[in-house]
Every structure is written in structure tokens, then in C-alpha cells.
Amino acid sequence: MPNTKFADAKTLTKNGTRKGKAATLCLWVLVVGLVLSGCGQKPVDTQTGAANAEEPAKTAEPLIADCNLPPDPNPDDSEPDGAIDKTEKSQPSDTPSYPGTIGYVVKKEGSNILVVSPEGRKLGSGTGDGDYYEATWFGAAPEEIQVGMKVEAWAVRGQVEDSYPGQAGAEKVEVQNGGILHGANLSEAEVVREAIEQLEPSDYSFFIVRAAEYHPDEDAWTVELLDEQRELVRIKIEDRAA
């Protein structure tokens, strides 16, 4: 008669071995499944512990990149927050920050030019008070600046000696009437210079140029000045080839 007790034990041992192998295989499948599915989990709110209902849009990047790399907080910024846009940098300028004197050059002695404003202002309310015209001698002016030019001149450091005319060093001089008007042959500067030469100012006085106007219908210029006695004088100059 066979030993059923030992037969049953062998059968149980074989069955247990099969079940153990099957359990081990299931465990490995479960572990591998958890590892592979861990990157696809929805983000969790760190304060509430709840999963965010809104899932970010899927991208074409590898899944591992979503797991290991933090999102770029400034995806559209190519420079750090402290960087300055090149277009916003202040550009240096050679124009002084203080105001200049605008007027006609009515005299030139060496490198010194006398600039007189064409705009006058009243000195007081009395009947004997005349118009005051700002006038300044600028030293060390550029050589190309000539009588008749309308310029804006800046004094060095904005400092002008308190005299009449004033005196200052020329930091910068810009010409405003060097071009030729349409239809004219002469420039305004040339016409003003010729008008001043016709009046022949003395060494101790100067003229004040009020305006210069070109008349195309007459092909001529009219220059308006105040002479040494501050009387109004109008001089007509024919426009001709320079």
C-alpha cells in the first residue's frame, strides 16, 4: 500500500513552489509597472494634498524630462532678470544739458565771435526803456563759423561773464542757416553777411539782425536790422549766383 502521507507532502511542496514563483513574478510585474507609471502621475497640491484637476498639456519631449528637470520659470526670457535691454540704454550725447544762445554772428575777431539774439525783451515799464537783445562774445569758436550765420552757441560749463556783451568760452557751436533755400542761389548766411558789410559797423558797436527773408517772385532778399542807434533798417539784396 503506497505511503499517502509522503505523497501528499510532495504534492503540497510542488504546488507551493509553483505558487511562490507565480507570486514572485507578479511582484516583479507590479514593481516594474509602478516604476514605469510613476512619471505620468498628476501633480499634487503640496498644501491640500489633492491632485490637480487640470493636467498640463502633453509635449513631444521624453517623459523622463518631465520627471527629472524643473520647469523653466521664464520660458520667454533670453536674459536674466537683471539684464538691461540694449535699446533702453541711455546714449551719450555731446550736446550740453544747459541752454545755449541762439542768434546771428554779427562780428568775428580771430577765433572770437559775437552772437546776438534777434529777439528783444523790455528791460522795464518806463517809456525810456528800450528793448534788450542778448549778446555774447564766444572765444575759441570753430574756424568755419563766419559772420552772417545763425547759430546756437553753448558757453563752457554754461558760465558767461556778467557784462554787455557777455563773454564766455565756446564749448559747442551749431549752424542753423547754412543751407540754400529752394529756388535761391544765396544762403541766408551769405545775405546777412553782405547786409552787415554794407552798413560798416564801427569797432565799438554792432548791429542786430532781426530777420532775413527770400522773395521768389522778386528773386531778391530783404534783411531787417537795427543799426548802431537801434533804428530799423531794411536792406534789399538781389539773389544771384554765389
ABEGO torsion letter per residue (X at the ends): XBBAAAAAAAAAAAAAAAAAAAAAAAAAAAAAAAAAAAAABBBBBAAAGBBBABBBBBBABBAAAAAABBBBABAABABBAABBBAAABBBBBABBABBBBBEBBABBBEABBBBBBABBBBABABAABBBBBBBBBBBGBBAABBBGBBBBBBBBGGBBBBBOBBBBBBABBBBAAABBBBGBABBAAAAAAAAAAAAGBBAABBBBBABBBBBAAAGBBBBBBBBAAGBBBBBBBBBBBX
